[in-house]
Amino acid sequence: MNPVEIIKQKRNGIPLGRDQIKYFIEGYLKGSVTDYQMSAFLMAVYFRSMNEDETFFLTEIMLESGLTLDLSHIDKPKVDKHSTGGVGDKTSIILAPLAASCGIAVPMISGRGLGHTGGTLDKLESIPGFNVNYPVKDFKRILEKAGLVMLGQTSELAPADKRIYALRDVTATVECIPLITSSIMSKKLAEGADAFVFDVKIGVGANLPDRDESIQLAKKLISVSKKFGKKAVAVLTDMEQPLGMKIGNWLEIEECIEVMNGKMVPDLFKLNNVLAGAMLYLGGAASSIEEGEKTALQKLSDKSAYKKFLEMVEIQKGDVNYVKDWANLKRAEFSKKITAEENGFIIEMNASDFGYAAIELGCGRKKTDDKIDYLAGIILHKKTGNEIKKGDVICEIFSGKEEGLISSEKRLKGAVKISERKPAPVPLIIDILY
């Protein structure tokens, strides 16, 4: 076989067979397929898509590029959650320890920031010392001891996805259903969970902004899960505006700690509890999502989730004292307040623009080797639907570099729209698919 012929076939919209996909993916890992050839292949898939069989084959081959964990010795239901990506989307930080405190084992393999959306690993690494890179034996050890583990992909688990994931981020091939499906499922299947909850974002801040495409993705994730013998639920959630009040790596950790210590952040609180309810339902710890929500609320209220979070931080070598000092408001050196230029109601806070503005501040990467500014970010003072007066603060931006504030402010000026008329409320939970 020839990599160029495979790229050309996909470019021309002709379906690929399993052997061709296997040759191309394995060749990329061995070096016989180059980065630029993989980039061309990804762009061809982006424009030509893949059918059901191709998507299944790609998932299976990426999964088989590494180990699949056997966690049958852990006598607990094993359930993981995955978000398709959003802005301010920090639920995993609360959700994993919350589900673990309810008796669910949570083997969570997460990713880096992708496009304009933040990554769970980058957020966790804003905690000094926190290690997201452990070999498989330690993955199992931590999961057995703490009931949860939050790691990145190792060279042993879905290594093909790890390489391709980084390339997609910088080649504008993020928003593609077959690539998203195979990336998510190869990681999730490798980690050995019994069931999955998918938080599928819909709206301008999602990796797939189109509603129909997001629903198609949700159905595909459930379908592929079932083909591999796994239970799954997909929760379709709004991503027209950022989730919560804080955007940025440490700022999002900080907000999660606030919620775990009793602060009410309505949208983050609600979404987290619905996802927790779904995890408990799939794990057999609740007869319905609603019943699972009630159990989760109790564990959040009595701070069991926070205690479990601290336990995870300690076992994964994070600085627990740094975390406990969260109320001391760690901030980047430079900051600026963005204010309203007129009276009215906020009718739009474009989540995509907020995501890209956060990258300008240093929260994410424009190139794969860019350094993250962990204290950079955005704190919202208002949300869509809020009344605002001229001069009121919409948000505050933070960066370690003054020039980051300038480019971010330009982006944010166009992200917020104000009208005389109050907008109708938009539901946070759009639908739940089984």
PyMOL commands that set and color helices and strands:
alter all, ss='L'
color gray80, all
select helices_A, chain A and resi 3-11+18-30+35-48+52-64+91-101+120-124+136-146+159-169+177-190+211-227+249-260+266-282+289-301+304-315+320-324+326-328+351-361+402-413
alter helices_A, ss='H'
color red, helices_A
select strands_A, chain A and resi 79-83+106-109+148-151+195-202+231-238+246-247+334-339+344-349+377-380+387-388+393-399+416-419+429-433
alter strands_A, ss='S'
color yellow, strands_A
deselect
rebuild
show_as cartoon
